[in-house]
Amino acid sequence: MALVVRLGLFGILAALGLAGLSQLRLHPPLASRADADTVEVLARLETQESLLGQRQQVSLLLNRFVGAEITRYFWGGFTPYLDVLGIEIPTTMKADVVFNQDRVQLVLAPIGGDEIYLARVEAIENAPRGVVCRGSRPAPDPEAFPSQGNRLLCPAGWATLPAVRPAAAAEATRS
């Protein structure tokens, strides 16, 4: 096995040496290229990275909302006031709270984005259950949230946002 690795390494080094002797052009890293295709690829990657960062930030915020509403339910009922829950909405998003006695829903819509996010907490058999979802505009009908057993599910065509630990979110924003 070690012999195969050595021969492979020698082969790669020999090919690089031959490329240097014959002055073959090796392409520079993607970030240092300046042609139109590269600029388009880099713009797409930046947009995708921004969307993933936004999803992580929203997931953390909405999961905090669900936890706070579940706690609040045991104190006497849901609340439509985000400041009572200690939740602050980023300035890049528009928030809408839909509230009644047996359920509360927070819809976050990024300004200028196609994707929207929502968190829903509902009392099912006298116990609060929550779900965090993402999907496309418009927000689903309040009756579109199915439940399976004791679990609340996202509406059809919507995806569940995973829970993000605060430490993982802080780590991702640093890099």
Buried (B, 14 or more C-beta within 10 A) or exposed (E): EEEEEEEEEEEEEEEEEEEEEEEEEEEEEEEEEEEEEBEEEEEEEEEEEEBEEBBBBBBBBBBBBBBBBBEBBEEEEBBBEBEEBEBEEEEEBEBEBBBEEEBBBBBBBBEEBEBBBBBBBBBBEEEBBBBBBBBEEEBBEEEEBEEEEEEBBBBEEBEEBEEBEEEEBEEBEEE
